[in-house]
């Protein structure tokens, strides 16, 4: 267990207080993988695994730099081949489409409150070269708005919370930015909240000066690498290399490593064509999921079905939490086989939108029957 400071504010009176909430700490490097959820239709899905480097060491050594580059390269889509097609078929057997298994998903949700968790980049918006232009479509926004009307809904992202809010522009959602280190509840009145309280959780506030300092240093250091982009996500930093030539990746990795060696309280993790710099505190998207469920009153409830949809390695922390809880499931957004703890898959944001719309239609039809 770990204690985290949480600020609870009353919007009418302006009164606010800070409380300490005890949270379970997800194990990032478990000795054994949690038992998978039962697959719809019988059987137990495997957890697809392959060698990967998720937490990158920041000490010196050419071998470690090579490991960095190997990890950066692993986030690139693999080349298609007859062998990879066979691998893809096998993977899909164990991680079926959430659209094709929709009826089975609905059966599991009977008598339970669905709570929806959504990543942003690659899930609600397409992956684009310029992260500042990862705009959500109007149709997707409408689908998310409809989902939030029927189910408590949160966007959990590595991005700055304020930036994602400016993309989505829906005040009825929960937003968890900076990989869950910056959480804020709906600004509008919401039927799933008790009273008139606004939930705010920022467990890494003490790191803000350090993050800002490293951000400014990285901006200068990475100027020599064309295409590199450093993004300040408030409680964490992202070094994007999607537009960097592969032959320059090692150079970029060395520059980031050189800066971080003076900051032992920061760690480096890997995302999709991005290096993530975060505080070393025990907090991630899995913790954010648990905190939000607790805020909604479902911490120890058997009457809840959390659904988490995401495409990135950092979403695996949330998928693992769902498996450990033994309730709900993760949906990985990917066109290619990946190591994952998710139960189902969707191929792209368009399929995510189709899934959300279908869930809304099912809910509307079930309400009409009563």
Protein Blocks (a to p, Z undefined) as FASTA:
>chain_A
ZZdddddddfknopacddddddddddfbafbdcdddddehiajdddddddddfbdcfbec
jklmmmmmmmmmmmpccdddfklmmmmmmmmmmmccfklmmmmmmmmmgopacdddddfe
hplpccdfblmlmccdfklmmmmmmmmmmpccddddfbdfklmmmmnopakbccdeehhp
accddfbdcfkbghjbdcdddfklmmmmmmmmmmmmmmmmmmmpghiacddehjaccddf
klgcfklmmmmmmmmmmmmmmmmkbccdddehiacdddfbdcdfklmmmmmmmmnopmma
ckbccddddfbfklmmmmmmmmmnopajdddddfbdcddfbfbdcfbfklmmmmmmmmmm
mmmmmmmmZZ
